[in-house]
């Protein structure tokens, strides 16, 4: 009996001590910490993987706030790790876009052209990207040239001669579309070019004998060869006689014509700035990559951008579509003496524009917009559509019109991996 009473007494005593400690822990945490020997500033790891820092309380409008930090001792599941990794990729993408897409404030700096830390998306990574992922970001918004013809009585129509063609010298290597025309067509080409340069928006008499079908090819040739004519719109008007011969043509210009001298100066200043940034690069392929990266870092795809078929929209406004990207790429590199052609066709079910560049003795396909679109999707540099041969590029692209006559692209020696890096993206990019 005495033993039983003793055990009951001890039990009540222990229970009382325990109750007292619980009371102190809840009501007097500082006293509790001193009794239990917990030093100020220490941490206690909870089962949920978060650390409660005892000294990290801060007065917040009369309340007390516990600051929580991830615990190194907490074990993450594979699902949690993947979620954290994906969130990191999204954050990196957002940071990259915020830093690199403000064309009015950001100047693209020359990149180190060999980087072991960069893991760009290149041709070798194509097999890791589901086809539907690529299709989701591919865009095609090239607006084809369109002429509106009207039959007139040429004998009773008084049309100004406008600017004559003059004695222009156009290299076949740099102006391939003109080289596709016959002598009469080239005469009309030179005259149209002269009137575009003189900002003539009135009907002018064509001095060559060409029909309506030919005038479409001639206008396309002028437009494709000369991205510097950024004020030139894709619509034009022409008049023809009863015999089908074109009598006159009128060019249409975009809004930059309203203050054209100022806009030409702004455009040229931007072009010269980019060329100056690229001056330290010695080889054509290095200069090409710099311009490729510059456009991607400073231009945003925007199908509602004004004048989005022009190089001006990409270089000055920083918003454009495939045509603007391609014409900007063409003009800058042409100013550096590197032959680059504006190529048109179809891709992703729509009309599209890209470039063909001559490096050494060979030609290669480049699609800066599609590289930009993939880069935006995954938040890392992309060279999937960089210096590709037709055998790979034409799986998703098809030339049309006069562009089918541009040189074939047969080599792979200037693809990104072959020139710059063996360290390529090998992860599954569908995550």
Secondary structure, DSSP 4 states (H G I P E B T S, - for coil): -HHHHHHHHHHHHHHHHHHHHHHHHHH-HHHHHHHHT--TT-EEE-TTSEEEETT--EEETTEEE--EEE-TTSPPPHHHHHHHHHHHHHHHHHHHHHHHS-TTT--PPPPPSS-SS---B-GGGGGGS-HHHHHHH--------EEEEEE--GGG---B--S---S----TTT-HHHHTS-HHHHHHHHHHHHHHHTT--S-EE--S--BHHHHHHHHHHHHHH-TT-TTEEEEEEEEE-TTSBEEEEEEEE-GGGGGHHHHHHHHHHHHHHHHHHTTT--SHHHHHHHHHHHHHHH-EE-TT-TTTTSHHIIIIISEE-HHHHHHHHHHHHHHTT--EEEEEEEETTEEEEEEEEEETTEEEEE-HHHHHHHHHHHSS-B-TTEEE-HHHHTTTEEE-GGGGGSPP----TTSHHHHT-S----S-TT-
